[in-house]
Amino acid sequence: MATFVLIHGAGDVGWYWHLVAAELRARGHEVVAPDLPCDDDTAGLPEYADAVAAAVGDRRDLVVVAQSAGGFTAPLVCDRVPVGLLVLVAPLIPAPGEAPADYWAHTRYGEEAGDSFDDEIALFYQDVPPALAAEALSRGRRQSEARMAEPSPLTAWPDVPTRVLLCRDDRLLPLGYVRRVARERLGVVPDEIDGGHTPALSRPRELAGRLVAYAAAAGF
């Protein structure tokens, strides 16, 4: 069985994964879903990766799963703990040395961005049950921008099998955009799942099933 290491996105908490975590544990897997220090102005990507590595401890058979901006932290974690599989869900996919603040310009996001939404629920949680979406908003934290202009310490993509899973109804990261970035940066053709930007809340059972299938294909 695998240990799934679940990394949340910007301004969020490990609770984001709680429904997926329950599904994975019910199937016999171990789960680690730490809170990143995203509201700490003194913390940057190295500290985010350190927080994940500390939560992992000496566990092995690791499948690291990152959602959205967690994609900046995930490859750094692979340099700190022995990861067997990396899965990026509705992700940002960083280039070596890239600062998070530069991501949107570097990936030409403006050329493919969809409609704008002023409401966070409409943008991130359009297919999440209303009470659950409201709880997600209440649990969210301020995302510090203090160190987002710092280049990532990533020097090369880790030598770890990597899967990309995009969401067909994602209003933040349109399909064509994620497909192109995954192809250009990783040479990977993404898999697809129905739903918006937060499938761990809208489709936890389906997402857990995908993660378990990926792990099984990787030998876990």
C-alpha positions as CSV (number, residue, x, y, z in Angstrom):
1,M,0.0,0.0,0.0
2,A,1.1,3.6,-0.7
3,T,1.3,6.6,1.5
4,F,-0.4,9.5,-0.3
5,V,1.1,12.9,0.4
6,L,-1.5,15.5,-0.5
7,I,-0.4,19.1,-1.1
8,H,-3.0,21.8,-1.2
9,G,-3.0,25.0,-3.3
10,A,-2.6,28.7,-2.5
11,G,-4.4,30.2,0.5
12,D,-5.7,26.8,1.6
13,V,-5.3,24.1,4.2
14,G,-4.8,20.3,4.3
15,W,-8.6,20.0,5.1
16,Y,-9.2,20.5,1.4
17,W,-8.3,16.9,0.9
18,H,-10.3,15.4,3.8
19,L,-12.9,13.6,1.6
20,V,-10.3,12.1,-0.7
21,A,-8.2,11.2,2.4
22,A,-11.1,9.3,3.8
23,E,-11.6,7.4,0.5
24,L,-7.9,6.5,0.4
25,R,-7.8,5.3,3.9
26,A,-10.9,3.2,3.3
27,R,-8.9,1.5,0.6
28,G,-6.1,0.7,3.0
29,H,-3.7,3.5,2.1
30,E,-2.0,5.9,4.5
31,V,-2.5,9.7,4.0
32,V,-0.5,12.8,4.9
33,A,-2.1,16.2,4.2
34,P,-0.2,18.9,6.0
35,D,-1.0,22.6,6.1
36,L,1.6,24.7,4.3
37,P,2.8,27.9,6.0
38,C,1.2,29.9,3.2
39,D,0.1,32.8,5.5
40,D,3.6,33.3,6.9
41,D,5.4,36.2,5.3
42,T,8.7,34.7,6.2
43,A,8.0,31.4,4.4
44,G,8.7,30.7,0.8
45,L,8.8,27.6,-1.4
46,P,11.7,25.9,0.5
47,E,9.8,26.2,3.8
48,Y,6.7,24.8,2.1
49,A,8.6,21.8,1.0
50,D,10.2,21.5,4.4
51,A,6.7,21.4,6.0
52,V,5.7,18.5,3.8
53,A,8.9,16.6,4.4
54,A,8.5,17.0,8.1
55,A,5.0,15.7,7.9
56,V,6.1,12.7,5.9
57,G,8.9,11.8,8.4
58,D,10.4,8.4,7.6
59,R,7.4,7.0,5.7
60,R,8.2,5.3,2.4
61,D,6.2,4.2,-0.7
62,L,5.2,7.8,-1.3
63,V,2.8,9.1,-3.9
64,V,2.9,12.9,-3.9
65,V,-0.3,14.6,-5.1
66,A,-0.4,18.4,-5.6
67,Q,-3.4,20.6,-6.5
68,S,-3.1,24.0,-8.3
69,A,-0.2,26.1,-6.9
70,G,0.9,23.1,-4.9
71,G,2.6,22.1,-8.1
72,F,5.4,24.5,-7.2
73,T,6.0,22.7,-3.9
74,A,5.6,19.1,-5.1
75,P,8.9,18.7,-7.2
76,L,10.9,20.3,-4.3
77,V,9.5,17.6,-2.0
78,C,10.9,15.0,-4.3
79,D,14.4,16.2,-3.4
80,R,13.7,15.8,0.3
81,V,11.9,12.4,0.6
82,P,11.9,9.2,-1.6
83,V,8.9,9.8,-3.9
84,G,7.8,7.0,-6.2
85,L,5.1,8.8,-8.1
86,L,4.1,12.5,-8.6
87,V,0.6,13.4,-9.6
88,L,-0.4,17.0,-10.4
89,V,-4.2,17.8,-10.3
90,A,-5.5,21.0,-11.9
91,P,-2.0,22.2,-11.5
92,L,0.5,24.9,-12.0
93,I,3.6,23.3,-13.6
94,P,6.7,25.3,-12.7
95,A,9.9,25.5,-14.8
96,P,13.3,25.3,-13.0
97,G,14.1,28.5,-11.3
98,E,10.8,30.1,-12.0
99,A,9.2,32.4,-9.4
100,P,5.6,31.8,-8.7
101,A,4.8,35.5,-9.4
102,D,6.2,35.0,-13.0
103,Y,4.2,31.9,-13.8
104,W,1.2,33.5,-15.5
105,A,3.3,35.7,-17.8
106,H,5.8,32.9,-18.6
107,T,3.0,30.5,-19.5
108,R,1.1,33.1,-21.6
109,Y,-2.0,32.6,-19.5
110,G,-3.6,35.7,-20.9
111,E,-3.8,34.2,-24.3
112,E,-6.1,31.3,-23.1
113,A,-7.7,32.6,-19.9
114,G,-11.5,32.0,-19.8
115,D,-14.2,34.3,-18.5
116,S,-13.4,36.3,-15.4
117,F,-15.4,35.6,-12.2
118,D,-15.5,38.0,-9.3
119,D,-17.1,35.5,-7.0
120,E,-14.7,32.9,-5.5
121,I,-17.4,30.2,-5.4
122,A,-18.1,30.7,-9.1
123,L,-14.4,30.5,-9.9
124,F,-13.2,27.7,-7.7
125,Y,-16.3,25.8,-6.3
126,Q,-19.0,26.0,-8.9
127,D,-19.7,22.2,-8.7
128,V,-19.1,21.8,-5.0
129,P,-22.2,21.4,-2.7
130,P,-23.0,24.9,-1.3
131,A,-22.5,24.1,2.4
132,L,-19.1,22.5,1.6
133,A,-18.1,25.4,-0.6
134,A,-18.9,27.8,2.2
135,E,-16.9,25.8,4.7
136,A,-13.9,25.7,2.3
137,L,-14.0,29.5,2.1
138,S,-14.2,29.8,5.8
139,R,-11.2,27.5,6.3
140,G,-9.1,29.3,3.7
141,R,-6.1,31.4,4.7
142,R,-4.4,34.5,3.4
143,Q,-1.8,33.6,0.8
144,S,1.3,35.6,1.5
145,E,2.9,37.2,-1.5
146,A,6.0,38.3,0.3
147,R,8.3,35.7,-1.3
148,M,6.4,34.8,-4.4
149,A,8.8,36.8,-6.6
150,E,11.8,34.6,-5.4
151,P,13.1,32.1,-8.0
152,S,12.2,28.5,-7.2
153,P,15.2,26.5,-6.0
154,L,14.1,23.8,-8.4
155,T,17.0,23.1,-10.8
156,A,15.5,20.3,-12.8
157,W,12.2,18.4,-12.8
158,P,12.8,15.4,-10.5
159,D,13.5,12.0,-12.0
160,V,10.1,10.7,-10.8
161,P,7.2,9.4,-12.9
162,T,4.8,12.2,-13.3
163,R,1.1,12.2,-14.1
164,V,-1.1,15.3,-14.8
165,L,-4.8,15.3,-14.3
166,L,-6.8,18.2,-15.5
167,C,-10.4,19.2,-14.9
168,R,-12.7,19.6,-17.9
169,D,-14.8,22.4,-16.3
170,D,-11.9,24.3,-14.6
171,R,-12.7,28.0,-14.8
172,L,-9.3,29.1,-13.6
173,L,-7.1,26.8,-15.7
174,P,-8.7,26.0,-19.1
175,L,-8.2,22.6,-20.7
176,G,-6.2,23.9,-23.6
177,Y,-4.0,25.9,-21.4
178,V,-3.1,23.1,-19.1
179,R,-2.6,20.7,-22.0
180,R,-0.2,23.0,-23.6
181,V,1.8,23.8,-20.5
182,A,2.1,20.1,-19.6
183,R,3.3,19.3,-23.1
184,E,5.8,22.2,-23.3
185,R,7.2,21.7,-19.8
186,L,6.9,18.0,-19.1
187,G,6.3,16.3,-22.4
188,V,3.2,14.8,-20.8
189,V,-0.3,14.4,-22.2
190,P,-2.7,15.0,-19.3
191,D,-5.5,12.7,-18.3
192,E,-8.9,14.3,-17.7
193,I,-11.6,14.3,-15.1
194,D,-15.0,16.0,-15.0
195,G,-15.4,19.0,-12.6
196,G,-14.0,22.4,-11.7
197,H,-10.8,23.5,-10.1
198,T,-11.4,21.7,-6.8
199,P,-12.3,18.1,-7.5
200,A,-11.2,16.9,-4.1
201,L,-14.4,18.5,-2.8
202,S,-16.7,18.0,-5.8
203,R,-15.7,14.5,-6.9
204,P,-13.7,12.9,-4.1
205,R,-14.5,9.3,-4.8
206,E,-13.7,9.6,-8.5
207,L,-10.5,11.5,-7.7
208,A,-9.4,8.9,-5.1
209,G,-10.1,6.2,-7.6
210,R,-7.8,7.8,-10.2
211,L,-5.1,8.2,-7.6
212,V,-5.3,4.6,-6.5
213,A,-5.2,3.5,-10.2
214,Y,-2.1,5.6,-10.8
215,A,-0.4,4.1,-7.7
216,A,-1.3,0.6,-8.8
217,A,0.1,1.2,-12.3
218,A,3.3,2.4,-10.6
219,G,3.6,-0.7,-8.6
220,F,2.2,0.4,-5.2
